[in-house]
Amino acid sequence: MKILCVCGLGQGTSLILRMNVENVLSGMGINADVEHTDVSTASGTAAEYIITSNELAQSLQGHAAKIVIVNNYFDNNEIKQKLEEVL
């Protein structure tokens, strides 16, 4: 399973989100290929799930991946809840 963590520039925020997603998935016993990237790159990258903010999710409408919206990239409890809803 491939998961993209997306922010505007694909630098700091998406990297933090990626690390938190990896920690949450590890705690859930789930293996996944998790990458961080910007919106433009994510648009053309195949993945099963994209985790991003509500604002950026609108830019990714039409992508084949399931879009998972997270409001606080630092809140592992929220990330876990959102992932449990879709996995």
N, C-alpha and C positions, 0 to 999 in steps of 0.2 A: 504494500500500500504506500502511495506517495502522497505526502502532505506538503503544501506550500504555505509558508507564513509570510504574509504580504503587508508591507507598509509603503508609504509614498516613494521613498528613495531606495529601499532595499538595503539599508545600512543598519543603523543602530536599533531602531525599534523592532524591526522584523527579526533581528538576531536575538534580542531578548525574548521575544515571543517564541522563537524556535527553541531556545533553551528551556523555557517553561513548558512548552508542549512536549518536548522530549522527556522532561522529568515526570510530567503527569502520565504520559503513556507508559513509561517505565514502571511507575507505581501501579498501573492498571494491568501490567504484564503483556502489553501490546508492542510488537515490533513494527516500526514503520521507517520509511525513508523520509526524513523531515528536512526541508530546505527553506531558506529565507531568500526573498527576492522583492523586486519592485513591481508595481502594478503592470507596467508595460510588458515586462518579461513574463509575468504570470499569465497574461492574456494568451500567450502563444505556447505555454508549457503544459504538457499533459500531466494531470494529477487526479486523484480520487477526491481529495478534499483541499479546499483553500480556507485558511483561517485569517481573518482580517477584521477591520473596523467596519461599521455600518456605512460610513462615507465612502470608503474604498470599494465596498461590496457592490455598490451601484455601478462602478466602472467595470466590474467583472461579470455583469449580467450576460447570459448567453454562453458562458464557459461551461464545458461539460462536467466540471467538478462540482461537488456539493459545497456550497458556500456556508461557512460557519462564522457567525458574527460574534466577536468578543469585544466588550466595551473597555475592559481593563486588562492590558497585556501583562500586567504584573500580578494579577489575582489568579493563583493556581486553582483555587476553589471554583471560580467561574469557568476557567478553561476546562477543568475536569467535568463540570456539569454540562457544558456545551458539547464536549466530546462524547460523553455518555449518551447524550440525546441522539447522536448520529451514528455511533459505532455499534 
